[in-house]
Amino acid sequence: MTKQAIIERILNAINHLPEDKAEEISDFADFVAKRYDEQQLSEGIQHLTANSDSFGFLQEEEDLYSETDLKEVYNA
């Protein structure tokens, strides 16, 4: 089903509903749009973070401690 066909189907259904039920559909559409926007924003932030060199300095930093520094070794 195309997006235009879906829109027409929803408009037809809304036209047959009382005003309070049409408002419920409007509220739900707002909710879905907001959730989609938040998901897109979250994915964008994840993409920026994953491709960022902000923490690249940690890759170049030498290890301060090694296994020989351990006083006890736990083998769980």
N, C-alpha and C positions, 0 to 999 in steps of 0.2 A: 504494500500500500504506500502510495506517495505521501509526502508531507502535506501537500495541498488537499488530498483526499481525506487525510486525517483531520485537518482543520475544518473542512466542510462537514464532516461527520460530527465533530464536537460542537460546531455552531448549531447544527440541526438539533442535537440533543439539548443544548442549552436553551434554544428557543422554545422547547416544549416543557421546560421546567419552571416552577415558580421562582420568584426573584431570590428568595433566601437560599434555595438550592443552587442557583446560578452563582451567587456570591461564594458559596462553598467551593465550587469548581474554580472560581477565580483565585480564592485563597490557596487552594491546592496547587494551581499553576504557578503562583508566586513562590510557594514553598519549593517546588521542583526546580524552578529557575534559580533560586538562591542556592540550593544545594549543588546544582550544576556549576554555578559560578565559583563556589567555595572549592569544589573538587578541582576545577581548572586552575585556580590560584594555588592550591596545595601542590598539584603536579608541577606547576611552573616553578615554585619554590624548591621542590625536590630536584628538579632538573638543574636549576642554577647552583644549588648546593653540591650536587654530584659532579658538576663540571667546573667547579670553582677551584682556584689554587690558593684559597684563603688558608688552608691548613697544610699547604705543601711544605712549610718549614719543618713540620713534624717528621717528614720522610727523611730529611737531611740531618736531623738531630741524632747525635750518637747516643747509644744506650748507656744509661747511668748505672744500671745494675745488670748482673748476669746470674746464671744459676749458681755459681760459686758463692755468691753473696747470701744465699739462703741459709738459714740456721736449721730449719726443718723442712723436709720434703713430704708432702702429702700425696699419696697415690689413691685417689678416690675411685 
